[in-house]
Amino acid sequence: MLNDLKADLILTGGNIITVNPAQPRAEAVAVKQGRILAVGSASDIDQLRGPRTEVMDLKGRTVVPGFNDAHNHMLFFGMQLKMVSLNYPTIRSVPDLVRALKERASTQKPGTWVMGAGYDNNKLTEGRHPNCWELDQVSTAHYVIVRHTSYHMCVVNSKALELVGISADTPDPVGGHIHKNEKGEPTGLLQETAQELVTGQFFPYPVSTLVEALHEADRVYLSEGITSQSEAGIGFHSNTELLAYQEADRQGKLHIRSNLMILVDALEEISGAEGEAFFGLGQGIRTGWGNEKLRIGPLKIFSDGSIIGKTAAMNDPFDTEPGNIGFFAADEEKLREWIIRGHCSGWQLAVHACGDRANSYILDCYEEAMKRFKRSDPRHRIEHCGIVNPQIIDRVKALGVIPVPQQHFIGELGEGFKMNIGPRRTRWCYPQRSYLDRNIPIPGSSDRPVVKGAPLLGIHDAVNQKTDDGNDYVPEEKITPEEAIRAYTLHSAYASFEENIKGSVEAGKLADFTILGADPTAVDPAEIAQIPVHGTMINGELLYRNDLD
């Protein structure tokens, strides 16, 4: 009986940032059966040591709650690891892109797909997208597709256009655009839903392929200190993605705790007793179904496109494309209907909105839904909430909506934002401080693979407010390292209704920790991104170690 009171594991000899305002720092933490048993001084926690207790000497390292990426695409990232990387700075021009793809094509059989991902037209020397004729230089015997870093558009070669029957006469699909030149010829650039004309050729992927993609991504996430993530929409690669997550977990290939956002297309009308009707998955499943490892998260809806891709729904035209105000990804009345039906059926909603026109409209829909059907703490989200203004932020606060920004967009995409929307709108593009000053919790997230996903990169950018070119982004929006850590831990947990079980180092919570080589709150802010991750623990089990002796 006495041994029942003893810890299975004690972490001691370090600096523990708890993210608990009642006890901000501690010297040691005790773990039992995957939960935090106690937090405190080294001497107090030592009283919980028993004959079977494992003791880890941190040797001065810093422990934070396990990082939680509140919006990313883990499956996309895992799948992209098999594609040709077209990221800057390796790829600086269209010829660079063609050479990289041509090298891959030389290793594949004719008639197969050559896939690349990660190019950013804003960073290419030409300042534009590649076109189908340039991709024909890669191969005319293969189908070629390259995904933009935003994943809101792609470019394909002429053979792929011919395969799916895209010609000068092909009309734009709802919520998408087939780009054509001055002669009316398709250039290969397919934006938003127009991509599905091509991606449907290799949909669905086998479950085994998806499981391996999750396995590969899982290893990377653990190396970056990530213990939880929210998959921002399942169903892009197959109708069996939920099954793939379950299978990866069953096979021991998925360690990261995952919340899965369900794309609205997957929902159906569910009839219950007389007069009962629900909008959900089979048998009425909605947000919250699952366990601490794998759980159904919000209902995911796309309202518009991207800022760097210039498809976001804007009030005013993009500076680099006069007349272009972007567009909605679906009919506005359909968006409104989905939001109201989802809210009335008990879902937490997560609507993608980047442009200021989209953000305002989604808030209108949320407000109408909440007035029509009263719910306590629905905690609806706006994914990205990219371009706002003080009035939009005040409405976010009044409605209790959670904005979900991507902190590392500042570094990787900041220069593109400044170019596409100008200084006036950049001032209110992905703000941080303005939310916190209004007591609006902001989660930490990456939208990986749109940008690199290591949480320390996002923390670095939120604190420093500089682009990767070393230029100031919006210095007025700087937050402190403590606040940035809270975003990537407790606020991300709050965004998923999980703040009672994770997000801070407190007794009773899950024993998920990230062990860092330095204290982000003590180093020069310019060095935060270089802090090494020495260990990642889930349920008190060390799943990743690096130079941890």
N, C-alpha and C positions, 0 to 999 in steps of 0.2 A: 504493500500500500504506500509506503514512504517513497518508493522509487517512482510511483505514478506522478509525484509532484515534481520530479526532476526533468530537466530538458533533454531532448534528443540532440540538440545542437546549440552551441553558444558561439556567437560572433563577438569578438572582443578585441581590444587594443587598437581601435580605430575611431573614426569620426563619423557618427551616424546622423545624417540629415533626415529627420523624421517626417517633415511636412505636417506635423501636428502642432498647431499654435500653442497648445497647453504644455508641450514639452518639445521645443524645436530641435534640441540636440541631445544626443546620448552617447555613451561610451561603449555600450554593449546591448545585445539583444538575444533573447532566448527563444528557441523554437521547439514546439512539440507537435507531432503528428501533422506537420504541414502548416501549422498556424503559429502566429507569434504568441508566445507565452508571456513574455515580459520585456520591458524596455527600460533601461536606466543606467546607473553607474556600473563600472566594472566590478566593484566590490559587491553591489547588491545582486547583480546577475550571477556572480560566482556562487552565490548561495543555492542556485538551482542546478549546480553541477552534481551529477551522480556518477556512479562507476561506469555507466555505459554512455555517458554524454560525450559527444564529439565536440572538440573545441577548435575553432579556427582563429588563429591570431592574425588580425588584419594588418599588423605592422604599419599602422599609421594611415592606411588607406581610408577612402571615404565610401560610405554605403548610403545609397538613396533607395526609395521605393522603386520597384521594377518599372522601367519605362513602359509607357502605354501609348501606342500610336492610334489616335482616335479616328483616323481616316486614311486608309491606304488600300492598295490593291495587291494583296499578297500573292494571289494566283497569277495575276498579270506579271508581277515581278519574277515569279518562279518560271513562268513560260518564257519571259524575255531573256532569261539567262542562257537559253538555247539559241537565241537569235544573234544576228550580227550586231554588235554594239556600234551605234552611230552617234554617240554622245560627244559633245564638245569637251575638251579641246582636241581630242584625237581626230575628230572629223571637223574640219574648218571650211570646207568648200564642197560643191557638188562633185568635182572630180575625185576628192577624197572619198566621198560616199560611194561613188561608182566603183572605185578600185576595191574598197572593202567588200562590197557585195559580189564583185566579179571573182574575187578570190574564193568566196564561199561557193559560188555557182560552179566553180571548177571541180568541186568535191562532190557535187550532187548529180543524180541522174537527170537527163532531160525530161521535161514534163512535170517536175516537182516544183514546189514553192520555195523560193529563196526569200527569206524573211529578215528584215532589219528593223531596228527600233531605236528611238532616242534622239533623232535629229531635231534641231531647233532652227527654223528658217531665219530667226532673228540673229543667230550667231554665225550663219554661213557667210562667207565672203560676198556672195552674190546677193544676200539679203532677201532671198525668196525661196520658195519650195522648189525641189527638183520637179521634173515633168516626165511624162511617159516616154518621150523620145530619148531622154538621157538615161532612163532606166532600161531602155532597149539596148543601150551600150553594155549593160551588165550581161544580158542574154536575151536572145529572141527564141531560145529553145526552152527556157524556164518561165514560170510565172514569177513575177517579182513584186513584192509589196514592202513598203517601208512605212513604219508607224511614226507619226510626229510625237515629240516628247510629251505633249498634252494628252495624247490618245484620243483627241477629238477629231482627228483627221488622219488620212493616210494617202500615199501616192502609189500607183501601180503602173506596170508597163503595158505596152500595147497588147501583148498576148493575153494579159489578165482582163483588160477592157473587152477584148473580143470574146473571151470565154463567157463573160456574164452579159454580153450583149449591150454594153454601154456605147452609145453613138451620139452623134450630134442631135438626134431626135429624141433622146431619152430625157423625160422630164425629171425635175427634182422631186425626191420623195418628201413627204411631210417631215419637217424638222431636219432637213438635210440639204446639201447643195453639191451638185456635180459641176466642178469648175470647167469653164470652156473659154477658149481664146477668142480673139477678135473675129476669127473665121467661123466660130461656132463649133470648133472641134474640142472634144474633151481632152484636157491636159493630163489626166490621170489623178488629179487632186480630188479626193472625195471627203467632204466635210460632214461631221456629225452622223445622222442616220444614213446618209448615202454610203457610208463605209460598209453597211450591212449587205449591200449588193454584192460585195466581194467576200467579206468575212464569212458569209453564209456558205461559201464553198468548202470551208474546213471546219464547219460547226456540225455536230458536236465533237469535241475531243473525247477520247476514251477515258474512263475513270482512272485507269492505271497511269496514264500520262499526267493527269491532274494531281494524283497522289504524289508522283515523283517531283512535280513542280513545287508542291507544298513542302516536300521534304528538303529540297534544295534551298528554298526561301527560308525555311525554319532555321537552318544552320547559320545563315547570314544574320537573321534577326537576333539570335542568341549571342552572336559575336558582338553585336552592337548594344547589348544590354536590354533588349526588348523582351518583356515577359507577357504582354497583352497587346492585342491589336483588334481593330474593327475593319473587317473586309467591306469596302464601300460598294457593295452590290455583287451578288452572286447570280450567275446565269449568263455571263458574257461568253464563256467557252463551251458550256454544255448545260443542258437542263438537269444534269446530275451533279452539280457542284456541291450541293449540300451533302449528298452521299459521299463525294470524294473527301470532303472534310472529315466525315465520320470514319471513313475507311482509313485515312491517314492517321487519325487518332488511334483506331483499333490496332493498326500495324506498328504503333510506336514511332511513327515518322513525323508526328506533329506534337510539339511540346508547348508552343505558344498558346495562351488562352485566347479564344477568338469569339468575337461578336460578329454575326453575319447579317449584313443588311440585305433585305429581300427586294429585288427589283419589282416594281409595281406590275409589270407584265405577267408575273408568276401568280398573281392573286386571282381568286375566283369568288363568285357570290356563293355564300354558304347559307342554306335555309335550315332553321332549327324548328322549334315549336311554332304554332300558329302566330304569324306576325313577326317572328324573329328572322332577321337577315343580317349577315355579317360579310365583311370583305376581308378575306384572309386566305391562308393556305388550307389544304385539306383538313376537315374536321374543325375548322375555325382557329387554327394555330396562329398566334400573333407574337409581337414583341414580348420577350421574357421567357419563352419556352426553351428549356435546356438546363445546363448546369454551369458550374464555375469554369469548366474547361471549354465548352462549346455551347453557344447560346444564340437564339434568334434575336437579332437586334432590331433596328428601326426598319420602316418601310422606305425604300430609296426611290426617289423620283428625280428625273432630270428636267430642269426648266429651261436651261440655256447651254451655251458652249463655254469657250475659254477666252481669256483676255489676250494671251500671247498668240492664240490662233485667230483672234479677231472675229469670233463667232458668239461672244457673250452678248446678251440683250442689253443695249445701252440706251440711255436717254439722249445722248449726243454722239455724233459720229467719232470713230477712231481718228486720231490725229494723222495717222499714216494712210488712211483710206477715207477721204471725204465722201460722205454719202452712205457709208457703211455703219449701220447701228446694230449689226448682229441680228440674231433672231432667236425665237423661242424654240425649244426642242420638241414641243408638242403644241397642239392647239390650246390656246389659253383657257378656254372653257373646259377642256378635258383635264388640264392641270388642276383647275379649281375643283372639279368633280372628284378627282382622285384624292385631293387633300381633305375634302370634307368627308368623303366616304371612309378614308383611312382613319381620320380623327374619331369619327362616330363609332368605328369598329374597335377602338381601343389601341390602335397602333401609336407608337412613337414615330414621328415623321422626320425624315432626313432628306430635305430637298436641296439638290445641287443648284446653286445660283451664284453667278460671278458678276454679271453686270448690274449697275444700279437700277435699271428698269426691272430686271428680273427680281432683285432683292425686294423692291417696293411691292411688286405684285404678289410675291409669295407671302409677305407679311400681311397684305390685304386678305389673302385666302386664309391664313392662319387665324386672323382676327375674326373673320366671318365664321369659321368652323367652331372656334371657342365660344362665340356668342350663341350659336345654334345648339350646341351640345356641351353642357358644362362638364368639365373633368378636372379633378384636382391634380395639379402638377403633371401635365402631359409631357413636358420637357422636350418640345419639338426643337429641331435643329435646322440650321441652314448651313449646308456643307459649302465651304469656301467663304461665302458672304464677302466676296472680293472687293468690289467698289461700293462704298457706302458714303454717308455724309452724317453730320451730327444728328439730323432729324431721323434718319434710318436707325442709327444706334440707339436713340432714345426710344424708338418703337420696339426695337429688340428687347430692351430693358423692360418696357411696360408690359410686353406680352410674355415675358419669361422665356424667350427663345434663346437657344444656345448657338452662338456663331462658332463655326469650326474652321479656323484659318490654318494655313500651312506656313509655318515659320520659315522654313528653308526656301520658300519661294522668293523671299527677300534676296538671298544670296544668288541663287541660280537664275531667277527670272526677273529680278528687279530692274535690270537695264532694259529688258524688253518691255516691261510695264511702262517705264518712263518714256520710252520712245513711242509706244502705241497710244498712250492716253494723256501724255503731257503732265506738267508739274501740278496743276490744280487738282486733277483727279488722283494722281499718284499720292498726294497728301493723305487721301482717304482710301487707299488701296491696301488691303490687308493690315489694318491698324492693330495695335496690341494694347498700348497704354490707355487709349480712349475707352476701351472696354473695361479694363480693370478699374479705372477711375470712377466708373459707374457701377462698380460691384457686379459686373457681368463676368462669370467664370469662362475663361477661354481654354479649351483643350489644346494639347499639343498634337500635331499630326504632320504627315509628310506628303500624302497623295502619291507615294511611291507607286510605280516607277517614273512618274512625271519628273521628279527630282530625286537626288540621293536621299535615303531614308533614315540615316543614323540620327537618333534624337539629339546627340550632342551638337550636330550641325544646326538643327533648328533652335536649340537653346542659345547657341552662339549668335545666330542671326537676330533673334528676338532681343538679345542684350545689346548687340553692337550696331544694329541697323545699318549695315554696309553691304553692298553688293559684292560678288566675287571679284569684281574689277577693282575693289578697294574704294569705291565712291560711296558717299553718303546716300542712304535711301530716304528714310523719314526719321531724322534724329529725335523729333518730338515724341515718337512712339516707342522709344527705348523702355524696356522693363528691366528689373533687377534679375540677377541669376537665381535668387530664391523664387521669384515669381515665375520665371521660365521653367524651373524644375517642377513647381506646383502644377503648371500647365500640363506637362508631360506625365504627370502622375495622378494627383488627386482630382484635377479638373477633367482629365480624360475619363477617370472612373465615374465622376459625377455625370458626364455626358451619356453614360450607359446605365444609369441607375445602380452603380456598383460601388459608390463611395463608402458603403458600410462594410465592404469586404476587402477593398484594395485601395491603393493610392497613397497610403501613409504607413509609417512604421508604428503601429499601435497594437496593443494586446488584443487578441481575438481575430485580427485580420490575417489574410493569406500571407505566408512567408515567402514573398517574392521580392528579391533584392537585386540591385545592380551595384557591383563593386568597382569603384573608379580609382585610377592611379593618382588623382589629385582632387581637391575640393573646388568645384566650379565657382563657389562664392568667394574663394580666397585668391585664386590665380588672377593674373592680368586678363581682363575680359577678352582681349584679342587672342588668347591662347586656349579658350574653352574648347574649340573644335579639335584641338590636338590632344586632349585628355584621353588616355587609353582606358578601355574597358578591360578590367582584369578578371572579372567573374560575373556570371549571371546565374541566379538561383530561382527556381520555381518550386513551391512547396517545400522550401528548405533544402532542395537537392541541387547540387552544383552541376549545371548542365553545360557550362562553358567556362573554361579557365585559360588565362593567358598570363604567363609570368607571375603566377600566383603560387608562391612557395611558403 
